[in-house]
Every structure is written in C-alpha cells, then in structure tokens.
Amino acid sequence: MAQTDVLLTKEPTPQTMPACQLPRKLYDVARNTGAHTSSGLATAGFRTAKYLVDEWFQNCYARYHQAFADRDQSERQRHESQQLAAETEALAQHTQKDSTRKVGERLQDMHYWKSELQLQVGELVAETDLLLAQKQRLERALDATAVPFSIATDNLQCRERRQHPDLVRDCVEMELLKEAELIRNIQELLKRTIMQAVNQIRLNREHKETCEMDWSDKVEAYNIDDTCCRYHNQSTEVQLYPHSATFEESASTPETWAKFTQDNLYRTERERLASVNLRELINCILQDTAEDLRLQCDAVNLAFGRCCEELEDARHKLEQHLRKTLQEITDQEHNVAELKQAIRDKEAPLKVSQTRLYQRSQRPNVELCRDSAQFRLVSEVEELNLSLAALREKLLEAEQSLRNLEDTRMSLEKDIAIKTNSLFIDRQKCMTHRARYPTVLQLAGYQ
C-alpha cells in the first residue's frame, strides 16, 4: 500500500474489508519432464514454452487478486484523499482565519505605537517651538546687555576726565566697575545658555526625525497589513509567491520590534524633559540676570546721587568760604591802606622831633645841655621809630595775609570750578546717559 505524506488528524473510517495483505499462494509449477510433457523428441520443431492448465488458472487467479488489490488500494486512497481534502480545507480555513486574526492584532499593536509616536512627535514639536521662543528671549536679552555695558564704560571714561583732586577711586567708580564686570559675566552666561539651547533644539529635531521615520515605517506597514487583512480566497489581486514563506535574515522579532519603538519613545521623552528643564533654567537665568542688572543699576544711581550731593555740598561750602575770603580780602586791603596811611602820618612827627634834635644840637658851648627837653625829644624819636617799626611790621604781615588770602581765593575758585566740572560730568553726562538704561522687560528678553 502506498504511503501518504499528509499527516491525518483522526483515524480513518473502517473499510468494507480489513486492510491487510493477502497470503501469498504457492503453486507447484510442473516441469516438462516425463512421458507426458511437451518436451522431447516428439515436439521437435514446435514451441517448447507452452503453459499448463494449472499455470493458466494460476495466472487467472493472480490477475483476480491483483485487480482486487488495486481496487481496494484505489478505494482506500480515494477515501483518504477525500478525507485529506476535507481536513486540509478545514485546516486552511482555520489557519487563514487565525492568520487574519493575528494580522488584525498586529494592526492594533501598530496603531497603538503609531498613535504613541504621533503624540510624542506633536509634544516634541510643541516643546521645540517653546524652546525656540526661549532662545529668542536669550538673544534679545544678550543684545539688550550691550546698552548697559556701553553706559558703564562711557561713565568710566567720562569720569576719567575729572580734575585733581576729584579724580578719586570713589564708591561710584567701584560700583561702575562692579556693574561692568557683572554685565560681562552675564553676557558669557547668556552665550553659554544659547549654545545649550541650540544643542538641545538639534537633539529635539534629531529625535523628532527618528520618531517620524519610525512612524512613517509603521504607517506603511499598517497599510500593507491592512491590505493583507482584507485579502480573501475570492480576491483577484492574490497570486503565488513560492519563496515568500522564507524568513529574512534581517527581520526583527516582536520583542525587538516593540523594544525599538519603546527606546525611541524613551529617548524622545528624555530629550523632551531635558528641554522642559532647560526652558525653566533659561527663565530663571533671565529673571535673575535682569533683576541683578537692575539692582546694580540702582546701586550705581544711588552712588551717583550721594556723590552729587557731596559735590554740591562741598561746592556750596567752598562758595561760602570764597565769599568770606573775598570779604576778608576787602577788609585786609582797607587795613593795608590804613596801615600805610598811619606810617605816613608818623613821618611828620618824626621829622619834627628829628628837626628839633638837630636844631638843638647846634646850641653853642655850654648851652648844649642834656636837659629834660633833650631827653624828651630823644625818647619821642625812639617812640616814633618804634611805632613806625611796629606799623611797618604789621604792614608786612597784613600784606602777607592779603597775599595768602589771594592764594586762598584762587584755590577756592579753582576747587569750585573743579567741583562744578565734576558735577557736570556726573550729573549732566553720566546720569543723563544712564536714563537710557533698559527696562526689566527688555533685560528679560520680552521686548
């Protein structure tokens, strides 16, 4: 009996006759030996290979047996073929139904991951747009720091034009130097933060492209599987592909397929969270830098205000001293004139006394007496000389005092001019220029 290559799932139905091998019948074939055989001299010239009657019956029985065996085998094969056809039909329908169900499940899985990827891409695009807005704020804030830096450097340069002794390293200069250093540090910080934002935007776009490629592949695979799920036995688009049942070496497994998308989503979500944290950091940096700059600006303005008040007070006091000095110079000039007049007034009495003494020295002989008049005249001359010496000395002192007062007047006027120049630099130059200082919104990058 021929063996089939199809595995039967149940026992075959019983046959009309038990399927077994018939016993082989043994026949005694007569040999042409003997007196009644067809061999010998009497058969010379005739055919010697004639069959016997028993051989004829044996041949018939053999044909009957072969025909019966062939019919029986054919009947069994027909039954088995019908049964196999029914079983393969049922198996094919069951397998096709199961395959359709598996493809449908696969469609659901792909739809789920496709939706997750699409949602993640949308969130990442929105986050990238927000980060771009923060990057623009950083750039505007960096541009806005150029004005305070130019103001601080211009103030320092203007104050270098102050004259001695006002050219001092005062609190205003210390605050201006601190402001310039603060602006430089903030500019470096903003530049570094801009570079971080640029790198994060690049990473966001790279992961967005990765997710979009994965999403695109899943859309294409979804369309293919959806088309496959709609195929049936009456479809006209189907045809035979003999080698389609072989697995590709590069084909992924369900585990690696799911892990690939999960890794993409994980990395994308990680970058999105990093972008969110960077945006929060940028917002804090901009707020802190804007507040620091405005606080330092207020500190500089306060120092300028105190310095201007001190300069104004010093100039006012110098002007008061100048007025008093001018008044004193006037009084001293009158004093010098009075002293000179007093000296001139003493010349006439001295001349009188000295003339008297000279005339009395002409007295003859014994008349040249040291009398009381002589002593009084001598004492008068001495007193006048002492008075003149005292007046001349006082005149010298008065004139020296007048010269000192003139020097003081010149110094006071110079100091007043220096204070006026310093006030002009601080108030008209520096403070007026500082009125152009950016607002907090501009420093924070909102404008």
KEFI-650714 format. One record per residue (C-alpha): chain; x, y, z. Coordinates in Angstrom, 3 decimals. Layout:
PT   c          X          Y          Z
PT   A          X          Y          Z
...
//
This chain:
PT   c          X          Y          Z
PT   A      0.000      0.000      0.000
PT   A      1.337      3.420     -0.939
PT   A      2.260      5.780      1.949
PT   A      0.902      9.366      2.015
PT   A      2.909     12.405      3.122
PT   A     -0.117     14.064      4.729
PT   A     -0.485     13.684      8.476
PT   A     -4.060     12.628      9.348
PT   A     -5.593     14.174     12.433
PT   A     -8.035     11.279     13.104
PT   A     -8.406      7.596     12.475
PT   A     -9.685      6.554      9.028
PT   A    -13.191      5.169      8.745
PT   A    -13.485      1.339      8.655
PT   A    -13.420     -0.291      5.230
PT   A    -15.661     -2.987      3.890
PT   A    -12.768     -5.379      4.055
PT   A     -9.986     -5.281      6.562
PT   A     -6.942     -3.619      5.091
PT   A     -4.353     -6.377      5.271
PT   A     -2.034     -8.204      2.963
PT   A     -3.449    -11.328      1.298
PT   A     -1.482    -14.546      1.886
PT   A      0.744    -15.459     -0.940
PT   A     -0.490    -18.642     -2.651
PT   A      2.116    -21.169     -3.523
PT   A      1.865    -23.034     -6.790
PT   A      3.705    -26.151     -7.848
PT   A      4.866    -25.434    -11.307
PT   A      5.079    -28.574    -13.453
PT   A      8.253    -29.086    -15.252
PT   A      8.453    -30.543    -18.741
PT   A      9.991    -33.710    -17.572
PT   A      8.333    -37.027    -18.035
PT   A      6.455    -39.064    -20.577
PT   A      3.520    -36.589    -20.892
PT   A      5.452    -33.392    -21.045
PT   A      5.764    -31.242    -24.084
PT   A      9.433    -31.578    -24.213
PT   A     11.203    -34.307    -26.045
PT   A     11.883    -35.614    -29.478
PT   A      8.156    -35.780    -30.317
PT   A      7.851    -31.988    -30.029
PT   A     10.777    -31.207    -32.139
PT   A     10.104    -28.308    -34.434
PT   A      7.227    -26.908    -32.158
PT   A      7.242    -24.340    -29.398
PT   A      8.503    -25.776    -26.199
PT   A      7.345    -22.940    -23.787
PT   A      3.636    -23.814    -23.574
PT   A      1.799    -23.357    -20.263
PT   A     -0.057    -25.976    -18.379
PT   A     -3.688    -25.712    -17.328
PT   A     -2.692    -25.175    -13.779
PT   A     -0.463    -22.422    -14.889
PT   A     -3.378    -20.889    -16.769
PT   A     -5.592    -20.964    -13.689
PT   A     -2.745    -19.676    -11.604
PT   A     -2.363    -16.771    -13.969
PT   A     -6.087    -16.012    -13.807
PT   A     -6.103    -16.152    -10.039
PT   A     -3.140    -13.845     -9.991
PT   A     -4.974    -11.353    -12.211
PT   A     -8.076    -11.565     -9.999
PT   A     -6.013    -10.987     -6.912
PT   A     -4.113     -8.060     -8.445
PT   A     -7.324     -6.447     -9.677
PT   A     -8.916     -6.801     -6.254
PT   A     -5.852     -5.440     -4.509
PT   A     -5.627     -2.491     -6.904
PT   A     -9.310     -1.682     -6.488
PT   A     -9.044     -1.937     -2.747
PT   A     -5.987      0.284     -2.656
PT   A     -7.640      2.764     -5.007
PT   A    -10.778      2.838     -2.873
PT   A     -8.723      3.455      0.250
PT   A     -6.758      6.168     -1.486
PT   A     -9.954      7.842     -2.712
PT   A    -11.394      7.803      0.771
PT   A     -8.177      9.066      2.251
PT   A     -7.924     11.741     -0.447
PT   A    -11.452     12.934      0.239
PT   A    -10.791     12.905      3.941
PT   A     -7.452     14.684      3.439
PT   A     -9.056     17.273      1.161
PT   A    -11.749     17.946      3.764
PT   A     -9.227     18.134      6.551
PT   A     -6.848     20.389      4.602
PT   A     -9.773     22.593      3.618
PT   A    -10.785     22.935      7.245
PT   A     -7.186     23.403      8.276
PT   A     -6.661     26.019      5.560
PT   A     -9.787     27.933      6.626
PT   A     -8.791     27.721     10.278
PT   A     -5.218     28.782      9.501
PT   A     -6.394     31.631      7.290
PT   A     -8.826     32.782      9.969
PT   A     -6.107     32.606     12.600
PT   A     -3.672     34.442     10.321
PT   A     -6.287     37.136      9.685
PT   A     -6.821     37.442     13.425
PT   A     -3.070     37.692     14.016
PT   A     -2.755     40.346     11.318
PT   A     -5.637     42.224     12.962
PT   A     -3.879     42.045     16.332
PT   A     -0.746     43.266     14.640
PT   A     -2.738     46.156     13.182
PT   A     -3.939     47.064     16.666
PT   A     -0.379     46.973     18.012
PT   A      0.894     49.099     15.158
PT   A     -1.998     51.545     15.568
PT   A     -1.179     51.865     19.274
PT   A      2.525     52.505     18.709
PT   A      1.757     54.731     15.728
PT   A     -0.530     56.839     17.916
PT   A      2.089     56.984     20.667
PT   A      4.737     58.089     18.186
PT   A      2.420     60.686     16.672
PT   A      1.556     62.028     20.126
PT   A      5.219     62.122     21.128
PT   A      6.183     63.894     17.907
PT   A      3.467     66.501     18.492
PT   A      4.618     67.102     22.062
PT   A      8.238     67.335     20.963
PT   A      7.368     69.800     18.183
PT   A      5.459     71.973     20.656
PT   A      8.331     71.767     23.142
PT   A     10.867     72.661     20.443
PT   A      8.780     75.709     19.485
PT   A      8.719     76.807     23.134
PT   A     12.472     76.295     23.401
PT   A     12.965     78.335     20.225
PT   A     10.967     81.137     21.833
PT   A     13.204     80.943     24.918
PT   A     16.283     81.002     22.675
PT   A     14.976     84.181     21.041
PT   A     14.479     85.663     24.504
PT   A     18.104     84.830     25.299
PT   A     19.286     86.511     22.109
PT   A     17.191     89.625     22.809
PT   A     18.475     89.716     26.392
PT   A     22.060     89.371     25.146
PT   A     21.508     92.239     22.715
PT   A     19.932     94.300     25.497
PT   A     23.059     93.942     27.682
PT   A     25.077     95.869     25.094
PT   A     23.408     99.148     26.150
PT   A     24.209     98.822     29.898
PT   A     27.778     97.804     29.079
PT   A     28.270    100.825     26.824
PT   A     26.722    103.064     29.505
PT   A     29.039    101.687     32.206
PT   A     32.171    102.015     30.063
PT   A     31.144    105.508     28.911
PT   A     30.590    106.568     32.532
PT   A     34.023    105.285     33.488
PT   A     35.625    107.114     30.564
PT   A     33.768    110.329     31.346
PT   A     34.812    110.222     34.984
PT   A     38.438    109.862     33.863
PT   A     38.149    113.485     32.711
PT   A     37.682    114.700     36.273
PT   A     40.441    117.000     37.526
PT   A     42.656    116.707     40.553
PT   A     41.747    116.379     43.417
PT   A     38.334    114.997     42.368
PT   A     39.949    112.224     40.317
PT   A     39.476    109.671     43.102
PT   A     38.520    105.989     43.230
PT   A     35.252    106.639     44.983
PT   A     32.208    104.440     45.582
PT   A     30.721    105.449     42.224
PT   A     33.733    104.122     40.342
PT   A     33.707    100.924     42.415
PT   A     30.021    100.373     41.604
PT   A     30.619    101.116     37.907
PT   A     33.485     98.613     37.757
PT   A     31.290     96.073     39.520
PT   A     28.493     96.780     37.026
PT   A     30.820     96.303     34.034
PT   A     32.131     93.019     35.449
PT   A     28.593     91.840     36.178
PT   A     27.498     92.607     32.600
PT   A     30.479     90.713     31.161
PT   A     29.703     87.689     33.324
PT   A     26.036     87.813     32.342
PT   A     26.946     88.032     28.657
PT   A     29.165     84.949     28.971
PT   A     26.387     83.113     30.808
PT   A     23.815     84.037     28.163
PT   A     26.142     82.912     25.367
PT   A     26.699     79.537     27.051
PT   A     22.975     79.142     27.623
PT   A     22.255     79.965     23.966
PT   A     24.695     77.235     22.920
PT   A     22.935     74.778     25.249
PT   A     19.575     75.759     23.750
PT   A     20.927     75.319     20.206
PT   A     22.276     71.837     21.046
PT   A     19.009     70.867     22.728
PT   A     16.995     72.066     19.721
PT   A     19.259     69.994     17.458
PT   A     18.726     66.902     19.661
PT   A     14.976     67.523     19.708
PT   A     14.861     67.697     15.933
PT   A     17.021     64.583     15.554
PT   A     14.746     62.547     17.848
PT   A     11.720     64.043     16.126
PT   A     13.061     62.836     12.793
PT   A     13.757     59.403     14.291
PT   A     10.209     59.144     15.601
PT   A      8.798     60.421     12.319
PT   A     10.761     57.805     10.391
PT   A      9.538     55.110     12.782
PT   A      6.004     56.481     12.465
PT   A      6.313     56.550      8.662
PT   A      7.518     52.941      8.619
PT   A      4.640     51.934     10.837
PT   A      2.149     53.754      8.626
PT   A      3.496     51.942      5.582
PT   A      3.488     48.613      7.416
PT   A     -0.012     49.353      8.717
PT   A     -1.273     49.977      5.191
PT   A      0.385     46.792      3.983
PT   A     -1.073     44.696      6.821
PT   A     -4.464     46.358      6.377
PT   A     -4.404     45.360      2.721
PT   A     -3.306     41.844      3.683
PT   A     -6.101     41.621      6.242
PT   A     -8.674     42.407      3.514
PT   A     -7.476     39.625      1.194
PT   A     -9.730     36.525      0.872
PT   A     -9.950     33.493     -1.373
PT   A    -12.057     35.318     -3.943
PT   A     -9.655     38.275     -4.196
PT   A     -8.357     38.906     -7.688
PT   A     -5.087     40.522     -6.559
PT   A     -3.622     37.400     -4.967
PT   A     -1.111     35.183     -6.705
PT   A      1.519     32.618     -5.884
PT   A      4.891     33.668     -4.484
PT   A      6.818     30.413     -3.938
PT   A      9.697     31.911     -1.950
PT   A      7.664     34.312      0.209
PT   A      7.470     31.873      3.131
PT   A     11.182     32.179      3.917
PT   A     12.213     34.482      6.746
PT   A     14.549     37.346      6.019
PT   A     17.780     37.289      7.985
PT   A     17.362     40.972      8.843
PT   A     13.769     40.523     10.033
PT   A     13.081     41.628     13.601
PT   A     11.249     39.739     16.312
PT   A      8.152     41.078     18.065
PT   A     10.289     41.752     21.115
PT   A     12.959     43.704     19.229
PT   A     10.247     45.459     17.187
PT   A      8.467     46.673     20.315
PT   A     11.746     47.490     22.068
PT   A     12.881     49.614     19.104
PT   A      9.818     51.847     19.341
PT   A      9.939     51.879     23.145
PT   A     13.576     53.001     23.025
PT   A     12.703     55.743     20.534
PT   A      9.844     56.924     22.738
PT   A     12.025     56.747     25.850
PT   A     14.846     58.747     24.283
PT   A     12.401     61.262     22.833
PT   A     10.647     61.692     26.170
PT   A     14.018     62.052     27.872
PT   A     15.027     64.826     25.492
PT   A     11.625     66.481     25.883
PT   A     12.016     66.530     29.672
PT   A     15.555     67.847     29.256
PT   A     14.142     70.587     27.027
PT   A     11.488     71.421     29.634
PT   A     14.149     71.653     32.348
PT   A     16.326     73.814     30.099
PT   A     13.391     76.166     29.448
PT   A     12.811     76.512     33.171
PT   A     16.522     77.137     33.689
PT   A     16.529     79.783     30.933
PT   A     13.532     81.505     32.507
PT   A     15.252     81.571     35.912
PT   A     18.501     82.825     34.369
PT   A     16.747     85.639     32.523
PT   A     14.800     86.693     35.599
PT   A     17.875     86.589     37.844
PT   A     20.114     88.423     35.394
PT   A     17.507     91.119     34.770
PT   A     17.000     91.620     38.499
PT   A     20.763     91.653     39.158
PT   A     21.343     94.242     36.454
PT   A     18.543     96.482     37.671
PT   A     19.716     96.173     41.282
PT   A     23.249     97.063     40.257
PT   A     21.915     99.933     38.173
PT   A     20.007    101.226     41.193
PT   A     23.154    100.869     43.309
PT   A     25.157    102.887     40.767
PT   A     22.444    105.540     40.555
PT   A     22.314    105.738     44.345
PT   A     26.101    106.119     44.473
PT   A     25.893    108.842     41.823
PT   A     23.196    110.588     43.834
PT   A     25.247    110.531     47.031
PT   A     28.352    111.673     45.152
PT   A     26.471    114.550     43.531
PT   A     25.073    115.567     46.909
PT   A     28.564    115.519     48.402
PT   A     29.946    117.519     45.484
PT   A     27.074    120.005     45.722
PT   A     27.591    120.372     49.457
PT   A     31.344    120.800     49.010
PT   A     30.858    123.387     46.293
PT   A     28.323    125.253     48.430
PT   A     30.751    125.340     51.343
PT   A     33.587    126.434     49.064
PT   A     31.425    129.231     47.708
PT   A     30.621    130.337     51.255
PT   A     34.318    130.340     52.124
PT   A     35.023    132.219     48.895
PT   A     32.521    134.905     49.792
PT   A     34.016    135.246     53.271
PT   A     37.509    135.255     51.800
PT   A     36.581    137.966     49.352
PT   A     35.115    140.000     52.176
PT   A     38.245    139.423     54.221
PT   A     40.404    140.453     51.264
PT   A     38.438    143.676     51.025
PT   A     38.826    144.304     54.747
PT   A     42.521    143.455     54.622
PT   A     43.069    145.797     51.693
PT   A     41.449    148.553     53.753
PT   A     43.668    147.582     56.664
PT   A     46.798    147.762     54.498
PT   A     45.733    151.163     53.269
PT   A     45.119    152.340     56.837
PT   A     48.499    150.996     57.919
PT   A     50.233    152.796     55.094
PT   A     48.379    155.960     55.982
PT   A     49.362    155.519     59.639
PT   A     53.003    155.153     58.616
PT   A     52.751    158.270     56.506
PT   A     51.085    160.038     59.419
PT   A     54.058    159.196     61.657
PT   A     56.578    160.710     59.283
PT   A     55.636    164.341     60.115
PT   A     56.020    163.984     63.929
PT   A     59.295    162.149     63.338
PT   A     60.527    164.901     61.119
PT   A     59.527    167.460     63.741
PT   A     61.317    165.584     66.511
PT   A     64.400    164.881     64.482
PT   A     64.495    168.531     63.299
PT   A     64.197    169.732     66.864
PT   A     67.039    167.483     67.943
PT   A     69.120    168.589     65.030
PT   A     68.483    172.253     65.746
PT   A     69.159    171.823     69.466
PT   A     72.428    170.087     68.642
PT   A     73.533    173.446     67.197
PT   A     73.412    175.160     70.552
PT   A     76.774    176.735     71.460
PT   A     79.172    175.754     74.214
PT   A     77.577    175.058     77.498
PT   A     74.141    175.586     76.155
PT   A     74.425    172.190     74.609
PT   A     72.802    170.681     77.667
PT   A     71.121    167.367     78.192
PT   A     68.087    168.809     79.681
PT   A     64.688    167.281     80.094
PT   A     63.590    168.637     76.750
PT   A     66.542    166.915     75.129
PT   A     65.714    163.647     76.829
PT   A     62.058    164.008     75.887
PT   A     62.867    164.678     72.258
PT   A     65.182    161.662     72.145
PT   A     62.532    159.489     73.709
PT   A     59.970    160.886     71.307
PT   A     62.143    159.952     68.343
PT   A     62.653    156.491     69.757
PT   A     58.936    156.078     70.346
PT   A     58.165    157.217     66.811
PT   A     60.746    154.863     65.383
PT   A     59.305    152.005     67.418
PT   A     55.824    152.903     66.251
PT   A     56.955    153.051     62.656
PT   A     58.767    149.731     63.004
PT   A     55.650    148.169     64.502
PT   A     53.472    149.663     61.799
PT   A     55.811    148.519     59.049
PT   A     55.947    145.034     60.543
PT   A     52.187    144.941     60.811
PT   A     52.008    146.232     57.252
PT   A     54.222    143.371     56.103
PT   A     52.032    140.934     57.980
PT   A     48.913    142.450     56.504
PT   A     50.328    142.333     53.013
PT   A     51.404    138.684     53.523
PT   A     47.959    137.909     54.844
PT   A     46.471    139.625     51.807
PT   A     48.645    137.553     49.512
PT   A     47.607    134.429     51.393
PT   A     44.000    135.442     51.038
PT   A     44.502    135.931     47.322
PT   A     46.062    132.495     47.029
PT   A     43.189    131.037     49.012
PT   A     40.727    132.829     46.778
PT   A     42.361    131.372     43.706
PT   A     42.414    127.895     45.264
PT   A     38.790    128.195     46.250
PT   A     37.790    129.370     42.806
PT   A     39.772    126.524     41.237
PT   A     38.198    123.987     43.584
PT   A     34.768    125.406     42.835
PT   A     35.476    125.076     39.114
PT   A     36.702    121.510     39.649
PT   A     33.604    120.643     41.675
PT   A     31.425    122.248     39.017
PT   A     33.178    120.189     36.358
PT   A     32.765    117.008     38.406
PT   A     29.102    117.782     38.949
PT   A     28.667    118.405     35.232
PT   A     30.321    115.061     34.408
PT   A     28.366    113.057     36.975
PT   A     25.017    114.782     36.618
PT   A     24.852    116.006     33.040
PT   A     26.955    113.372     31.330
PT   A     26.713    110.161     33.354
PT   A     23.277    110.453     34.932
PT   A     21.706    111.686     31.705
PT   A     23.258    108.792     29.806
PT   A     22.071    106.324     32.431
PT   A     18.496    107.388     31.741
PT   A     18.747    105.184     28.622
PT   A     19.233    102.067     30.783
PT   A     16.979     99.182     29.557
PT   A     13.908     98.151     31.500
PT   A     13.461     94.811     33.279
PT   A     11.290     93.517     30.425
PT   A     13.985     94.339     27.901
PT   A     16.691     92.746     30.029
PT   A     14.495     89.644     30.463
PT   A     14.162     89.306     26.676
PT   A     10.461     90.089     26.416
PT   A     10.988     93.170     24.265
//
